[in-house]
Amino acid sequence: METENVGLFVCGVLIFVALLNAGIIFGVLRGQNRNRFEVIGKAIRAAQNPWRERDEQIEELRQRVSDLEGGEKEVTQNDS
């Protein structure tokens, strides 16, 4: 690859990244009527614990299984 081509490639990548960032910023500013910082705060909270929603679902499932196991033990003890 010649030096000219490398320079064109780098410029193309920079323009692409700049347009992508501008599009994201424009979409956030235009599409949100609520507080703009709320979007940033939500992203930060998601970055701090990306599996929070999954952890909550697993905890709920664990609790349901525990409740079912407790119910089965009561039924088994009443049948004896």
Sequence and secondary structure as in RCSB ss.txt:
>XXXX:A:sequence
METENVGLFVCGVLIFVALLNAGIIFGVLRGQNRNRFEVIGKAIRAAQNPWRERDEQIEELRQRVSDLEGGEKEV
TQNDS
>XXXX:A:secstr
  HHHHHHHHHHHHHHHHHHHHHHHHHHHHH  S HHHHHHHHHHHHH TTHHHHHHHHHHHHHHHHHHHHHHHH
HHHH 
